[in-house]
Amino acid sequence: MVQLGLVIAQYDKHGEVIGEMERGAREAAADREADIVDTVSVPGSYDTPLAADRLARRSDVDAVAVLGAIVSGDTDHDAVIGHAAAQGLTDVSLDRDTPVTLGIIGPGMSQDEAEARTDKGASAVTSAIELATELEQ
């Protein structure tokens, strides 16, 4: 059984995007008989690499799935946040030799586009399980 850490960036300007992503992630884990051993909530996507690193250090965590949403604003701040988070999570995965999957939707999307992509929470968990299983062999 794969044991997962889950990081959830709570920043969601207008609604239930993050809640829907988390529900989908938990359902995907249950469907694949994976165990979410710990969940860490952070303020926003920029904050996810540190939490993912803490989870990836644990001996009872086989993989980490990270969920978040970056909705466009009036500046290019969303792109800066998205790139920083993606690079930070890549670094964690390589430094810890632990799968860390990117379930952060955006940047550059509208609220409607974010609401249409809530299935990416389940996709991040599924990818984490598959990668952990493949690398274990």
C-alpha positions as CSV (number, residue, x, y, z in Angstrom):
1,M,0.0,0.0,0.0
2,V,1.3,3.4,-1.0
3,Q,1.5,6.0,1.8
4,L,1.0,9.6,0.8
5,G,1.6,13.0,2.1
6,L,-0.8,15.6,0.9
7,V,0.0,19.4,0.7
8,I,-2.9,21.7,0.2
9,A,-2.5,25.4,-0.7
10,Q,-5.5,27.1,0.8
11,Y,-5.6,30.3,-1.3
12,D,-8.7,30.4,-3.5
13,K,-10.0,33.8,-4.4
14,H,-13.6,33.0,-5.2
15,G,-14.9,29.7,-4.1
16,E,-14.6,26.0,-3.6
17,V,-11.9,25.1,-6.1
18,I,-9.5,23.8,-3.4
19,G,-12.2,22.0,-1.6
20,E,-13.2,20.1,-4.8
21,M,-9.6,19.3,-5.6
22,E,-9.1,17.9,-2.1
23,R,-12.2,15.8,-2.3
24,G,-11.1,14.4,-5.6
25,A,-7.6,13.6,-4.2
26,R,-9.0,11.8,-1.2
27,E,-11.4,9.8,-3.4
28,A,-8.6,8.8,-5.8
29,A,-6.4,7.6,-2.8
30,A,-9.3,5.6,-1.4
31,D,-10.1,4.1,-4.8
32,R,-6.5,2.9,-5.2
33,E,-6.2,1.8,-1.6
34,A,-3.5,4.3,-0.8
35,D,-3.3,5.8,2.7
36,I,-2.9,9.5,3.2
37,V,-0.8,9.5,6.4
38,D,-0.6,13.3,6.8
39,T,-2.1,16.5,5.3
40,V,-0.4,19.8,5.6
41,S,-2.3,23.0,4.8
42,V,-0.3,26.1,3.7
43,P,-1.5,29.6,2.9
44,G,-0.7,29.5,-0.9
45,S,1.0,27.7,-3.7
46,Y,4.3,29.5,-3.1
47,D,4.4,27.9,0.4
48,T,4.1,24.3,-0.8
49,P,7.7,23.3,-1.4
50,L,8.7,23.6,2.3
51,A,5.7,21.5,3.4
52,A,6.3,18.9,0.7
53,D,10.0,18.7,1.8
54,R,8.9,18.1,5.4
55,L,6.6,15.3,4.3
56,A,9.1,13.8,1.9
57,R,11.6,13.5,4.7
58,R,9.3,11.1,6.6
59,S,10.0,7.4,6.5
60,D,6.3,6.6,6.4
61,V,5.7,8.7,3.2
62,D,6.2,7.1,-0.2
63,A,5.1,10.1,-2.3
64,V,3.7,13.6,-1.9
65,A,0.9,15.1,-3.8
66,V,0.6,18.9,-3.9
67,L,-2.7,20.7,-4.6
68,G,-3.3,24.4,-5.3
69,A,-4.8,26.9,-7.6
70,I,-3.3,30.1,-9.0
71,V,-5.9,32.3,-10.6
72,S,-4.8,35.3,-12.8
73,G,-4.8,38.7,-11.3
74,D,-4.0,42.1,-12.7
75,T,-0.2,41.6,-12.8
76,D,2.1,38.7,-13.8
77,H,2.4,37.8,-10.1
78,D,0.6,34.5,-10.8
79,A,3.3,33.4,-13.3
80,V,6.0,34.2,-10.8
81,I,4.3,32.2,-8.1
82,G,3.6,29.3,-10.4
83,H,7.2,29.0,-11.6
84,A,8.7,29.3,-8.1
85,A,6.4,26.6,-6.8
86,A,7.0,24.2,-9.6
87,Q,10.8,24.6,-9.4
88,G,10.7,24.3,-5.6
89,L,8.7,21.1,-5.8
90,T,11.0,19.6,-8.5
91,D,13.9,20.4,-6.2
92,V,12.3,18.6,-3.3
93,S,11.5,15.5,-5.3
94,L,15.1,15.2,-6.6
95,D,16.8,16.2,-3.3
96,R,14.7,13.7,-1.3
97,D,14.4,11.0,-4.0
98,T,10.7,10.9,-3.3
99,P,7.9,11.5,-5.9
100,V,6.3,14.9,-5.5
101,T,3.5,15.5,-7.9
102,L,2.3,18.9,-9.1
103,G,-1.5,19.3,-8.7
104,I,-1.3,23.1,-8.8
105,I,-3.6,24.4,-11.5
106,G,-2.7,27.7,-13.2
107,P,-1.2,30.2,-13.5
108,G,-2.8,32.3,-16.2
109,M,-6.3,30.9,-15.7
110,S,-9.7,32.5,-14.9
111,Q,-11.9,31.4,-12.1
112,D,-14.1,29.5,-14.6
113,E,-11.0,27.7,-15.9
114,A,-10.0,26.8,-12.3
115,E,-13.4,25.4,-11.6
116,A,-13.2,23.3,-14.7
117,R,-9.9,21.8,-13.6
118,T,-10.6,20.5,-10.1
119,D,-10.1,17.0,-11.4
120,K,-6.3,17.7,-11.2
121,G,-6.4,17.0,-7.5
122,A,-7.3,13.3,-8.3
123,S,-4.7,13.3,-11.1
124,A,-1.9,14.4,-8.7
125,V,-2.7,11.6,-6.3
126,T,-3.0,9.0,-9.0
127,S,0.3,10.1,-10.5
128,A,2.0,10.0,-7.0
129,I,0.7,6.5,-6.4
130,E,1.8,5.2,-9.9
131,L,5.2,6.8,-9.6
132,A,5.8,5.5,-6.1
133,T,4.7,2.0,-7.2
134,E,6.9,2.1,-10.3
135,L,10.0,3.3,-8.5
136,E,9.5,0.7,-5.7
137,Q,9.9,-2.2,-8.2
